[in-house]
């Protein structure tokens, strides 16, 4: 049997993305995608290149602003990817002696690649613990920190080298050697030398960094490794890196819940679980059956998570740090390929519909490797070409992947809708869990309500990250606090930590009504409440009544038998009109949702919240509204302060 080093010999030749010289593939990219990419590249040629400034990098340490540098670094990566794609699509070539202008996209790609190679660091400042340990605020090129930023650049350089290699050798001889040098010094050597990187997950906490970084290391090792058959040392080095990658990925696979749930939310599914799928695909392609680990049983559940969180259109149940409106720039071809491979039409149907909705097969904003794979995957190309000439799936009325009930017990998330296969009508999502989840918000017991696929009672989502977003000051950001989630407010907010959690969580599915319930008292400070039972029920239409949702909260006082007021928060997207005992919400999509309650028990207060953060505005526009329904205090020892508090939610007619 071949050793691993021998099996990986000539690995780039087996990567399913062909080089620029294979014009049979690159000249047949669909016209719409080709035009979009070349139009964007032409416009980018006229813009000045992003500048990576020391002062911007240092801001993460000075005032906590990380976007000043990371936005420029991201713009440089996107610019590089775009010019590489344009050079591949056009097939530009020119000798080294040819004058400027002989190959504009190729030259621009080379300039951008060189700019990345010459950057002092690829690491994003808040991640660089080496700089922090030195008490400095500038990176040291001799002590590179291997983080997500370094992983992104290494992957980009490896793919650019792979796909443009012959043209780079002709036009800019020496650039590929420089690429290899930088990737070795900044990524491959640190990966082999330091074996306690926090993102490996040796302590059992393997999160999305694990497959994100491991996938980039794998890509770099396979595409940039020495393919000289006589270089046994280089061959064994590559095999050693691949072994370490496989061990690391196994740690991530071990912590995946068997129901396919992701506590980081659907946005981070693409940056974690999807990275694992891509790494496994690459391993299988270059290593053959002996390196094919794609039959792990949990993966069949993992690939279902995105469609299970789908409300309709671009809207998703946004647990954790996820936007409610998922960006189109996702590698839908990966989901489509896995759905096809596993024979799961719900997975592939959802991926195809969302991929078609963006209007192109792939984009430079996906990341270079993902864009190249999407442009060249024959099954994806054929499916999108065929579907584009037919009637596109209607996310509002014919989304066959939308199940009626989804219950994920490991993350305690329920998603349910009036009818399977359509986003029309009411949809409900509820989560339990605890307040030490990855990318956690203080949101135990929160719920979402969508009408015709559009969220109306919402989760605000992730604001722009700062240097404190993953430190002690995380919950200083108001969108992360329990006061701005759809949870009870018993006079004190929920607390961070795994001990603050939902208990006795139950879900009943499959009947005329779907119900979720839990005791939320332990998500709040100890002793504040004796119990707080929340029950959220979607009741489907009958001849006697329309479909509606009922949220019931049953608080019991703490040990002293007294309680203060209890507030019930509802964060709402849409125009809210308040009436006695009810509120009507006009949605952007033209629908209307009505909330009703017992005005004798609950007093309503409306607050408008302007949104300045660009990430939040992308989902919600200029503002959101919080409707708080508040009780009066009770001083009656030994008795519940109020009868059950109920809010009914339904379509307004």
C-alpha positions as CSV (number, residue, x, y, z in Angstrom):
1,X,0.0,0.0,0.0
2,X,1.3,3.5,-0.8
3,X,2.4,5.7,2.0
4,X,0.7,9.0,2.4
5,X,3.6,11.0,0.9
6,X,3.5,8.8,-2.2
7,X,-0.3,9.1,-2.5
8,X,-0.1,12.9,-2.3
9,X,2.6,13.1,-4.9
10,X,1.6,15.4,-7.8
11,X,-1.4,16.5,-5.7
12,X,-2.1,19.7,-7.7
13,X,-2.7,17.6,-10.8
14,X,-5.7,15.9,-9.0
15,X,-7.2,19.1,-7.7
16,X,-10.6,19.5,-9.5
17,X,-9.8,23.1,-10.4
18,X,-7.8,23.2,-13.7
19,X,-5.1,25.8,-14.4
20,X,-5.5,28.7,-16.7
21,X,-4.2,26.7,-19.7
22,X,-7.3,24.5,-19.7
23,X,-9.3,26.8,-21.9
24,X,-12.0,24.1,-22.5
25,X,-13.2,24.9,-18.9
26,X,-12.4,28.6,-18.6
27,X,-13.8,29.7,-22.0
28,X,-17.1,28.0,-21.2
29,X,-17.9,29.8,-17.9
30,X,-21.5,31.1,-18.2
31,X,-21.8,34.4,-19.9
32,X,-23.6,36.2,-17.1
33,X,-20.9,35.3,-14.5
34,X,-18.1,36.0,-16.9
35,X,-19.5,39.5,-17.8
36,X,-20.1,40.3,-14.1
37,X,-16.6,39.4,-13.1
38,X,-14.8,41.2,-16.0
39,X,-17.0,44.3,-15.5
40,X,-16.1,44.4,-11.8
41,X,-12.4,43.8,-12.7
42,X,-12.3,46.7,-15.2
43,X,-13.8,49.0,-12.6
44,X,-11.3,47.8,-10.0
45,X,-8.4,48.6,-12.3
46,X,-9.3,52.3,-12.1
47,X,-9.3,52.3,-8.3
48,X,-6.3,52.8,-6.1
49,X,-5.1,49.7,-4.3
50,X,-6.0,49.4,-0.6
51,X,-3.3,50.5,1.8
52,X,-2.5,48.4,4.9
53,X,-1.4,51.0,7.5
54,X,0.4,50.4,10.8
55,X,-1.8,53.0,12.4
56,X,-4.9,51.2,11.4
57,X,-3.7,47.8,12.7
58,X,-2.7,49.5,16.0
59,X,-6.2,50.8,16.5
60,X,-7.3,47.5,17.8
61,X,-5.0,48.2,20.8
62,X,-5.6,51.9,21.0
63,X,-9.3,52.4,20.8
64,X,-10.7,48.9,20.0
65,X,-11.6,49.6,16.4
66,X,-10.6,46.6,14.3
67,X,-12.4,47.4,11.1
68,X,-10.1,50.2,10.0
69,X,-7.4,47.6,9.2
70,X,-9.5,44.5,8.5
71,X,-11.7,46.3,6.0
72,X,-8.7,47.3,4.0
73,X,-7.2,43.9,4.3
74,X,-10.4,42.4,3.1
75,X,-10.6,44.8,0.2
76,X,-7.0,43.8,-0.8
77,X,-8.0,40.1,-0.8
78,X,-11.1,40.8,-2.8
79,X,-9.1,42.9,-5.3
80,X,-6.5,40.1,-5.6
81,X,-9.1,37.4,-6.2
82,X,-10.9,39.5,-8.7
83,X,-7.8,40.2,-10.8
84,X,-6.8,36.5,-10.6
85,X,-10.2,35.5,-11.9
86,X,-10.2,38.1,-14.6
87,X,-6.7,36.9,-15.8
88,X,-7.9,33.3,-15.8
89,X,-11.2,34.1,-17.7
90,X,-9.4,36.1,-20.3
91,X,-6.4,33.8,-20.5
92,X,-4.0,36.7,-20.6
93,X,-0.3,36.0,-21.2
94,X,2.7,38.1,-21.9
95,X,6.5,37.6,-21.5
96,X,8.4,39.3,-18.8
97,X,9.9,41.8,-21.3
98,X,6.5,42.9,-22.7
99,X,5.6,46.5,-21.9
100,X,3.0,47.6,-19.3
101,X,-0.5,47.1,-20.7
102,X,0.3,43.8,-22.5
103,X,-1.6,41.8,-19.8
104,X,-3.5,44.3,-17.6
105,X,-5.3,41.8,-15.4
106,X,-2.3,39.5,-15.0
107,X,-0.1,42.4,-14.1
108,X,-2.7,43.7,-11.6
109,X,-3.0,40.2,-10.1
110,X,0.8,40.0,-9.7
111,X,0.9,43.5,-8.1
112,X,-1.8,42.5,-5.6
113,X,-0.2,39.1,-4.8
114,X,3.1,40.9,-4.2
115,X,1.4,43.5,-1.9
116,X,0.1,40.6,0.2
117,X,3.5,39.0,0.2
118,X,5.1,42.2,1.5
119,X,2.6,43.0,4.2
120,X,4.2,42.9,7.6
121,X,1.5,40.6,8.9
122,X,-1.5,38.6,7.7
123,X,-2.9,38.3,11.2
124,X,-5.9,40.4,12.3
125,X,-4.7,42.5,15.3
126,X,-7.2,41.4,18.0
127,X,-6.0,37.8,17.4
128,X,-2.3,38.4,17.7
129,X,-1.4,37.2,21.2
130,X,2.3,37.4,20.5
131,X,2.0,41.2,20.0
132,X,0.0,41.5,23.2
133,X,2.5,39.5,25.2
134,X,5.3,41.8,24.0
135,X,3.3,44.8,25.2
136,X,3.5,46.3,21.7
137,X,0.9,47.4,19.2
138,X,2.7,46.5,15.9
139,X,3.2,43.0,14.6
140,X,6.6,41.3,14.4
141,X,7.2,39.6,11.0
142,X,9.6,37.2,12.7
143,X,6.9,36.0,15.1
144,X,3.9,35.4,12.9
145,X,0.6,34.4,14.5
146,X,-1.5,31.9,12.7
147,X,-5.1,33.1,12.8
148,X,-8.0,33.4,10.4
149,X,-6.5,36.4,8.6
150,X,-3.3,34.4,7.9
151,X,-5.3,31.4,6.8
152,X,-7.3,33.5,4.3
153,X,-4.2,35.0,2.7
154,X,-2.4,31.6,2.6
155,X,-5.3,30.0,0.9
156,X,-5.7,32.9,-1.6
157,X,-2.0,32.7,-2.5
158,X,-2.1,29.0,-2.9
159,X,-5.1,29.0,-5.2
160,X,-3.7,31.9,-7.3
161,X,-0.4,30.0,-7.7
162,X,-2.3,26.9,-8.7
163,X,-4.5,28.4,-11.3
164,X,-2.3,31.1,-12.7
165,X,1.1,29.4,-12.3
166,X,2.2,29.1,-16.0
167,X,1.3,32.7,-16.7
168,X,3.1,34.0,-13.5
169,X,6.2,32.1,-14.5
170,X,6.1,33.7,-17.9
171,X,5.3,37.3,-16.9
172,X,6.8,37.7,-13.4
173,X,9.4,34.9,-12.8
174,X,10.3,34.7,-9.2
175,X,6.8,35.6,-7.8
176,X,5.8,32.0,-7.2
177,X,9.0,31.4,-5.3
178,X,8.2,34.4,-3.1
179,X,4.7,33.1,-2.5
180,X,6.0,29.8,-1.3
181,X,8.5,31.5,1.0
182,X,5.9,33.7,2.7
183,X,3.4,30.9,3.1
184,X,6.0,28.7,4.6
185,X,7.3,31.3,7.0
186,X,3.9,32.6,8.1
187,X,1.7,29.5,8.0
188,X,3.2,26.1,7.4
189,X,6.2,26.4,9.7
190,X,4.2,27.9,12.6
191,X,1.6,25.2,12.1
192,X,4.1,22.4,12.4
193,X,6.2,24.1,15.1
194,X,3.5,25.2,17.5
195,X,1.1,22.4,18.4
196,X,-1.0,24.1,21.1
197,X,-2.8,26.7,19.0
198,X,-6.0,27.4,20.8
199,X,-8.1,26.9,17.6
200,X,-7.0,23.2,17.3
201,X,-9.4,22.4,20.1
202,X,-7.2,20.1,22.2
203,X,-9.3,21.1,25.2
204,X,-12.5,19.9,23.5
205,X,-13.5,23.5,22.4
206,X,-13.0,23.0,18.7
207,X,-15.0,25.9,17.0
208,X,-15.2,27.3,13.5
209,X,-11.5,28.4,13.6
210,X,-10.5,24.8,13.5
211,X,-11.7,23.8,10.0
212,X,-11.2,27.4,8.7
213,X,-7.4,27.4,9.5
214,X,-6.9,23.7,8.9
215,X,-8.5,23.9,5.5
216,X,-6.2,26.8,4.5
217,X,-3.2,24.9,5.8
218,X,-4.2,21.8,3.8
219,X,-4.7,23.9,0.7
220,X,-1.3,25.5,1.0
221,X,0.5,22.2,1.7
222,X,-1.1,20.4,-1.3
223,X,-0.9,23.2,-3.8
224,X,2.4,24.7,-2.9
225,X,4.3,21.6,-1.8
226,X,7.4,20.4,-3.7
227,X,6.3,17.9,-6.4
228,X,9.8,16.8,-7.2
229,X,9.6,13.0,-6.9
230,X,13.2,12.8,-5.8
231,X,12.7,15.3,-2.9
232,X,11.7,12.8,-0.2
233,X,12.1,15.3,2.5
234,X,9.6,17.7,0.9
235,X,7.2,14.8,0.2
236,X,7.3,13.7,3.9
237,X,6.9,17.2,5.1
238,X,3.7,17.6,3.1
239,X,2.5,14.2,4.4
240,X,3.3,15.3,8.0
241,X,1.2,18.5,7.6
242,X,-1.7,16.6,6.1
243,X,-1.6,14.1,9.0
244,X,-1.7,17.0,11.5
245,X,-4.6,18.6,9.6
246,X,-6.6,15.4,9.6
247,X,-6.1,15.0,13.4
248,X,-7.2,18.6,13.9
249,X,-10.3,18.2,11.7
250,X,-11.2,15.1,13.6
251,X,-11.3,17.1,16.8
252,X,-13.9,19.4,15.2
253,X,-15.9,16.5,13.8
254,X,-16.0,15.0,17.3
255,X,-17.8,18.0,18.8
256,X,-20.5,18.3,16.0
257,X,-23.9,17.5,17.6
258,X,-25.4,14.4,16.1
259,X,-28.6,16.4,15.1
260,X,-26.5,18.7,12.9
261,X,-27.2,21.7,15.0
262,X,-24.7,24.6,15.2
263,X,-24.8,26.9,18.2
264,X,-22.7,29.5,16.4
265,X,-25.6,30.1,14.0
266,X,-26.2,29.8,10.2
267,X,-23.7,32.5,9.2
268,X,-20.9,30.6,11.0
269,X,-22.0,27.3,9.5
270,X,-20.4,28.6,6.3
271,X,-17.2,29.4,8.1
272,X,-17.0,26.3,10.2
273,X,-19.0,23.2,9.1
274,X,-18.8,24.1,5.4
275,X,-15.0,24.6,5.7
276,X,-14.8,21.0,7.0
277,X,-16.8,19.8,4.0
278,X,-14.5,21.6,1.6
279,X,-11.4,20.2,3.3
280,X,-12.8,16.7,3.1
281,X,-13.6,17.1,-0.6
282,X,-10.1,18.3,-1.3
283,X,-8.5,15.4,0.7
284,X,-10.6,12.9,-1.2
285,X,-9.8,14.4,-4.6
286,X,-6.0,14.4,-4.1
287,X,-5.6,11.3,-1.9
288,X,-8.1,8.9,-3.3
289,X,-10.3,6.4,-1.4
290,X,-7.7,6.0,1.4
291,X,-8.1,9.7,2.2
292,X,-11.9,9.9,1.8
293,X,-13.5,10.6,5.2
294,X,-16.8,12.0,3.8
295,X,-18.9,9.0,5.1
296,X,-19.0,10.3,8.6
297,X,-22.7,9.8,9.7
298,X,-23.0,13.2,11.3
299,X,-22.3,15.0,8.0
300,X,-25.7,14.0,6.6
301,X,-27.3,16.0,9.4
302,X,-24.8,18.9,9.3
303,X,-25.6,19.7,5.6
304,X,-29.3,20.0,6.5
305,X,-28.7,22.8,9.0
306,X,-28.9,25.7,6.6
307,X,-32.2,24.8,5.0
308,X,-33.6,24.0,8.4
309,X,-32.9,27.5,9.5
310,X,-34.4,29.1,6.4
311,X,-37.5,31.4,6.7
312,X,-37.6,32.3,3.1
313,X,-35.7,34.3,0.5
314,X,-32.5,35.6,2.1
315,X,-34.0,35.4,5.6
316,X,-32.8,32.9,8.2
317,X,-33.2,32.1,11.9
318,X,-30.1,34.0,13.1
319,X,-28.9,32.3,16.3
320,X,-25.8,33.8,17.8
321,X,-23.6,36.2,15.7
322,X,-25.5,35.8,12.5
323,X,-27.4,38.4,10.4
324,X,-31.0,37.6,9.8
325,X,-30.5,38.5,6.1
326,X,-27.8,36.1,5.0
327,X,-25.4,37.5,2.4
328,X,-25.6,36.0,-1.1
329,X,-21.8,35.5,-1.2
330,X,-21.8,31.9,0.0
331,X,-20.4,28.8,-1.8
332,X,-23.8,27.3,-2.6
333,X,-22.1,24.9,-4.9
334,X,-20.6,23.1,-1.9
335,X,-24.1,22.5,-0.4
336,X,-25.4,21.5,-3.8
337,X,-22.6,19.0,-4.3
338,X,-23.1,17.4,-0.9
339,X,-26.8,17.2,-1.3
340,X,-26.4,15.5,-4.6
341,X,-23.8,13.1,-3.3
342,X,-25.9,12.2,-0.3
343,X,-29.1,11.9,-2.3
344,X,-30.8,14.6,-0.3
345,X,-33.0,16.8,-2.6
346,X,-33.8,19.2,0.2
347,X,-30.2,20.1,0.6
348,X,-29.4,20.4,-3.1
349,X,-32.8,22.2,-3.8
350,X,-32.2,24.8,-1.2
351,X,-28.6,25.4,-2.4
352,X,-29.7,25.7,-6.0
353,X,-32.5,28.1,-5.3
354,X,-30.3,30.4,-3.2
355,X,-27.5,30.2,-5.7
356,X,-29.7,31.2,-8.6
357,X,-31.1,34.1,-6.5
358,X,-27.7,35.8,-6.6
359,X,-27.6,35.7,-10.4
360,X,-24.0,34.5,-10.9
361,X,-22.4,31.1,-10.5
362,X,-19.7,32.4,-8.2
363,X,-18.0,35.7,-7.2
364,X,-14.6,37.0,-6.1
365,X,-16.3,38.0,-2.8
366,X,-16.8,34.3,-2.1
367,X,-13.0,33.9,-1.6
368,X,-10.7,32.8,-4.5
369,X,-10.7,29.1,-3.8
370,X,-14.5,29.0,-3.4
371,X,-15.0,31.1,-6.5
372,X,-12.7,28.9,-8.6
373,X,-14.5,25.7,-7.4
374,X,-17.9,27.2,-8.1
375,X,-16.9,28.3,-11.6
376,X,-15.5,24.8,-12.5
377,X,-17.7,22.3,-10.7
378,X,-19.3,20.5,-13.6
379,X,-22.5,19.4,-11.7
380,X,-23.0,23.0,-10.4
381,X,-22.4,24.5,-13.8
382,X,-24.9,22.1,-15.4
383,X,-27.5,22.6,-12.7
384,X,-27.4,26.3,-12.7
385,X,-27.5,26.5,-16.5
386,X,-30.5,24.2,-16.7
387,X,-32.4,25.9,-13.8
388,X,-31.7,29.4,-15.2
389,X,-33.6,28.5,-18.3
390,X,-36.6,27.2,-16.4
391,X,-38.9,28.8,-13.9
392,X,-36.8,29.6,-10.8
393,X,-38.0,28.1,-7.5
394,X,-40.4,30.5,-5.7
395,X,-39.1,30.9,-2.2
396,X,-42.5,32.1,-1.1
397,X,-44.7,29.4,-2.6
398,X,-42.7,26.4,-3.7
399,X,-39.7,25.8,-1.5
400,X,-39.8,22.0,-1.2
401,X,-37.0,21.9,1.3
402,X,-38.9,23.9,4.0
403,X,-40.0,21.3,6.5
404,X,-43.0,21.8,8.7
405,X,-41.2,21.0,12.0
406,X,-37.5,20.9,12.9
407,X,-36.4,20.1,16.4
408,X,-32.7,20.1,17.2
409,X,-32.4,18.8,20.8
410,X,-28.7,19.3,21.2
411,X,-28.9,23.1,20.7
412,X,-32.6,23.2,21.8
413,X,-33.8,25.0,18.7
414,X,-37.3,24.5,17.3
415,X,-38.3,25.8,13.9
416,X,-41.9,25.3,12.7
417,X,-44.3,26.7,10.1
418,X,-47.9,26.5,9.1
419,X,-47.3,24.1,6.2
420,X,-44.3,22.2,4.8
421,X,-42.9,23.3,1.5
422,X,-43.9,27.0,1.6
423,X,-42.9,30.1,3.4
424,X,-46.4,31.5,3.2
425,X,-48.1,32.1,6.5
426,X,-46.6,32.1,10.0
427,X,-43.3,30.6,10.9
428,X,-41.9,30.3,14.4
429,X,-38.5,29.6,15.9
430,X,-37.5,29.3,19.6
431,X,-34.2,28.5,21.3
432,X,-33.2,27.3,24.7
433,X,-29.6,26.5,25.3
434,X,-27.3,28.4,27.7
435,X,-25.3,31.6,27.8
436,X,-21.9,30.2,27.1
437,X,-22.5,29.1,23.6
438,X,-20.1,30.1,20.8
439,X,-20.8,33.6,19.6
440,X,-23.4,33.8,22.4
441,X,-26.0,36.4,23.0
442,X,-27.9,36.6,26.3
443,X,-31.0,35.1,24.7
444,X,-32.1,31.9,26.4
445,X,-35.8,31.5,25.6
446,X,-36.0,33.9,22.8
447,X,-38.2,33.4,19.8
448,X,-38.7,34.6,16.2
449,X,-41.9,35.1,14.2
450,X,-41.8,35.4,10.4
451,X,-44.8,36.2,8.1
452,X,-44.6,34.9,4.6
453,X,-40.9,34.3,5.0
454,X,-40.0,37.7,6.4
455,X,-39.0,38.1,10.1
456,X,-41.2,40.4,12.0
457,X,-40.4,39.6,15.7
458,X,-36.7,39.4,15.2
459,X,-33.2,38.8,16.6
460,X,-31.1,42.0,16.0
461,X,-28.0,40.0,15.0
462,X,-24.3,40.8,15.2
463,X,-23.1,44.4,15.3
464,X,-19.7,45.2,13.8
465,X,-17.0,43.5,15.8
466,X,-14.6,45.5,17.9
467,X,-11.5,44.4,19.9
468,X,-13.8,43.8,22.9
469,X,-16.3,41.6,21.0
470,X,-14.7,38.5,22.3
471,X,-13.5,39.7,25.7
472,X,-14.9,40.7,29.1
473,X,-16.7,43.6,27.5
474,X,-18.6,41.5,25.0
475,X,-22.0,42.2,26.5
476,X,-21.5,45.9,26.7
477,X,-22.9,45.8,23.1
478,X,-26.6,46.4,23.4
479,X,-27.7,44.1,20.6
480,X,-26.2,41.2,22.6
481,X,-28.0,41.8,25.9
482,X,-31.2,40.1,27.0
483,X,-33.0,43.4,27.2
484,X,-32.9,43.5,23.4
485,X,-34.0,39.9,22.8
486,X,-37.5,38.5,22.9
487,X,-37.2,37.1,26.5
488,X,-38.8,38.0,29.8
489,X,-37.4,40.9,31.8
490,X,-37.9,40.1,35.5
491,X,-36.0,43.2,36.8
492,X,-32.5,41.9,36.0
493,X,-31.0,40.7,32.8
494,X,-29.7,37.3,31.9
495,X,-26.2,36.5,32.9
496,X,-23.3,35.0,30.8
497,X,-22.0,31.5,31.5
498,X,-23.0,27.9,31.0
499,X,-24.8,27.8,34.3
500,X,-27.4,30.3,33.0
501,X,-29.5,28.1,30.9
502,X,-32.9,26.8,30.0
503,X,-34.1,23.8,32.0
504,X,-36.7,21.1,31.4
505,X,-36.8,21.9,27.7
506,X,-39.5,20.1,25.8
507,X,-40.7,20.1,22.2
508,X,-43.9,18.5,20.8
509,X,-44.0,18.2,17.0
510,X,-46.1,16.4,14.4
511,X,-49.6,17.3,15.7
512,X,-52.0,20.1,14.8
513,X,-50.0,22.3,17.1
514,X,-46.3,22.5,17.6
515,X,-45.1,23.5,21.0
516,X,-41.8,24.4,22.8
517,X,-41.5,25.0,26.5
518,X,-38.8,25.5,29.1
519,X,-38.1,26.9,32.6
520,X,-36.1,30.0,32.0
521,X,-35.5,31.1,35.7
522,X,-32.0,29.7,35.7
523,X,-30.9,32.1,32.9
524,X,-31.3,35.0,35.4
525,X,-29.5,35.8,38.7
526,X,-30.0,33.1,41.4
527,X,-32.9,33.7,43.7
528,X,-34.6,36.2,41.4
529,X,-37.3,33.8,40.4
530,X,-38.6,30.5,41.7
531,X,-39.5,29.5,38.2
532,X,-40.4,31.0,34.8
533,X,-42.1,28.6,32.5
534,X,-42.3,29.8,28.9
535,X,-44.4,28.0,26.4
536,X,-44.5,29.0,22.7
537,X,-47.1,27.3,20.5
538,X,-47.9,27.5,16.8
539,X,-51.5,26.5,16.4
540,X,-52.5,25.7,12.8
541,X,-55.6,26.9,11.2
542,X,-58.9,25.1,11.7
543,X,-62.4,25.8,10.5
544,X,-63.0,27.7,13.7
545,X,-59.8,29.8,14.0
546,X,-57.0,31.0,11.8
547,X,-53.4,30.0,12.4
548,X,-51.8,31.8,15.3
549,X,-49.0,31.7,17.9
550,X,-49.5,31.8,21.6
551,X,-46.6,32.8,24.0
552,X,-47.4,32.0,27.6
553,X,-45.1,33.0,30.5
554,X,-45.8,31.7,34.0
555,X,-43.5,33.4,36.6
556,X,-43.2,32.2,40.2
557,X,-41.7,34.4,42.8
558,X,-38.3,33.9,44.4
559,X,-37.6,32.5,47.9
560,X,-38.8,35.6,49.7
561,X,-42.2,35.3,48.0
562,X,-42.1,38.7,46.4
563,X,-41.5,39.8,42.9
564,X,-41.2,43.1,41.0
565,X,-42.6,43.9,37.6
566,X,-42.1,41.5,34.7
567,X,-41.5,42.8,31.2
568,X,-42.0,40.9,28.0
569,X,-39.8,42.2,25.2
570,X,-40.6,42.0,21.5
571,X,-38.0,43.4,19.1
572,X,-40.0,44.2,15.9
573,X,-39.1,45.0,12.3
574,X,-41.8,47.0,10.6
575,X,-44.1,49.9,11.4
576,X,-45.9,49.4,14.7
577,X,-49.2,50.9,15.6
578,X,-50.2,50.5,19.2
579,X,-53.9,50.2,20.3
580,X,-55.6,49.1,23.5
581,X,-54.5,45.5,24.1
582,X,-53.0,45.0,20.7
583,X,-50.3,46.1,18.3
584,X,-50.3,45.9,14.5
585,X,-47.1,45.6,12.5
586,X,-46.9,46.6,8.8
587,X,-44.0,44.6,7.3
588,X,-41.8,45.8,4.5
589,X,-43.2,43.0,2.3
590,X,-46.7,44.3,2.5
591,X,-48.1,42.0,5.2
592,X,-49.4,42.8,8.6
593,X,-48.9,41.0,11.9
594,X,-51.1,41.5,15.0
595,X,-50.1,40.9,18.7
596,X,-52.8,40.9,21.3
597,X,-52.7,40.7,25.1
598,X,-54.9,41.2,28.2
599,X,-54.7,45.0,28.8
600,X,-55.8,44.5,32.4
601,X,-52.6,42.5,33.1
602,X,-50.1,44.1,30.8
603,X,-49.2,47.7,30.0
604,X,-47.5,48.4,26.6
605,X,-44.6,50.7,25.9
606,X,-43.0,51.3,22.5
607,X,-39.4,52.4,21.9
608,X,-37.8,53.1,18.6
609,X,-34.1,52.2,18.3
610,X,-32.2,53.9,15.5
611,X,-29.5,51.8,13.9
612,X,-26.2,53.3,13.0
613,X,-24.2,50.1,12.6
614,X,-23.8,49.1,8.9
615,X,-24.2,45.4,9.6
616,X,-27.5,45.9,11.4
617,X,-28.8,48.4,8.8
618,X,-28.2,45.8,6.1
619,X,-30.8,43.6,7.7
620,X,-33.2,46.1,9.2
621,X,-32.8,49.5,7.7
622,X,-32.8,52.6,9.8
623,X,-34.5,51.4,12.9
624,X,-36.1,48.7,15.0
625,X,-38.9,48.9,17.5
626,X,-39.1,47.3,21.0
627,X,-42.6,46.6,22.3
628,X,-42.4,45.9,26.1
629,X,-45.5,44.5,27.9
630,X,-45.1,45.1,31.6
631,X,-46.9,43.8,34.6
632,X,-47.4,45.5,38.0
633,X,-45.5,44.4,41.1
634,X,-46.8,41.7,43.5
635,X,-46.1,41.5,47.2
636,X,-48.2,38.4,48.0
637,X,-45.9,35.8,49.7
638,X,-46.1,32.2,48.5
639,X,-48.2,32.9,45.4
640,X,-47.5,33.5,41.8
641,X,-47.6,37.2,41.1
642,X,-49.9,37.0,38.2
643,X,-52.0,34.5,36.3
644,X,-50.3,33.2,33.1
645,X,-49.3,36.0,30.8
646,X,-50.3,35.3,27.2
647,X,-49.5,37.1,23.9
648,X,-51.3,36.0,20.8
649,X,-49.7,36.6,17.4
650,X,-51.4,36.2,14.0
651,X,-51.8,37.7,10.6
652,X,-53.7,40.9,10.8
653,X,-56.8,41.0,8.5
